[in-house]
Structures are given as structure tokens and as C-alpha cells.
Amino acid sequence: MSDENGPKDVAHYGHPPFVAPEIGEQPPVGAWIAKDAVCRDCMTAAEEIAMRRGFSDPISAKDAWEKGTLCTRCGKVLPIPP
């Protein structure tokens, strides 16, 4: 298909995606679910989708590192990516 026949409003994928400043540049390490901190390893698939769509508050790696947040389900400190 030539460029003249293609769609004109398609986003260019060469630029970096928008990341909300309060989350940071790294993916969230957990979320606040019903006032409990839950790591991504303990989340169910439905909770993971809810976090990605913005229905639950994500916990950034920076916040988890500064506060030493513990997962309420497994009892471990939220993992911080390198």
C-alpha cells in the first residue's frame, strides 16, 4: 500500500510514549487495592488490568523504595527493578 492511500491520522511510533510524572519512568511495582499494598506478583489478572486502566492507584518504584512498602498478601517488600 502506498503512503498516499493510507490513513493520515496514525500516530508516529518513533517518539516515546507519555508517562504520567507521578508514576515515574519505570513501570509500577504494585498498587493500592482496598487500602492494601499489593505487589504485581500477588495481583490477579483482573487487578492488574484495573491498575493499568487507572481504576486503582499504582505504587511507583520510587515510592516503594523510599517508604519500604510491604505487600499485604505475601509479606515481602515490593520488588524494585534495577
N, C-alpha and C positions, 0 to 999 in steps of 0.2 A: 504494500500500500504506500503510495507516495505521501509526502508531507502535506500537500495541498488538499487532499481529501480527508485527512484525519481530523480529529477533534481539536479545537483551538484552546479550550479551557482546561486542559490536563496540566496538573502541577509538574514542575520540573523537579526530578528527584536528585539533583546534584547538590541542593542546599540542605543543611542539617535540619532535622525536624524540630518543631517548637517544643521546648521543655519548660514547664512552669518553674519559676525561680524558687518557690518554696519547697519543691521536691528535690531539686539539685540535678546534676547531670547523670548521676548513677540511678539505676532502677531502684524502686523502693524495696526495703528488706522485709517489710511486714506491713500490717495495717491494724488500726484500732477497730475491733469488731465487738459491738455491745460493751464498750468501755474496757475491753480486754485487749492487750497487745498480743498479736498472733504472728509468728514468723511465716514465711512463704512455704516452708516445708510442711507445716501443720495445717495450712489452709486447704479447704475443699475446693473443687473446681468452681463451684458457684461463688464462693467467697473471693477467689482470685479474679473472676470476671467482674464482680461487683467493685473490687478495688480498682481495676483498670478503667472501668467506666465512670468512676468518681462517686459511687454511692457510699463508700467507706473511706475514712481518712487514711492515706498511706503514711508510713513511717520511713523517713529518709535515712540513708546510711549515716549522714552527719548527725542527725538527732539521736539515732540509736547508739552511736559511738560516744557522744557527749553525755548522755543520760544513763547509759548502761541498761537499756530496757530489756526485761526478761519476757520470754514467751510464756503465757499463762497455761498453755497446753503441754509443752514438753519441759518447761523449766529452764531452758538454756538461754544464754544471752543471744540476742538477734545477731546472725552472722553478718560480718562486714566484708564486702568484696574488696580485694586488693587494689 
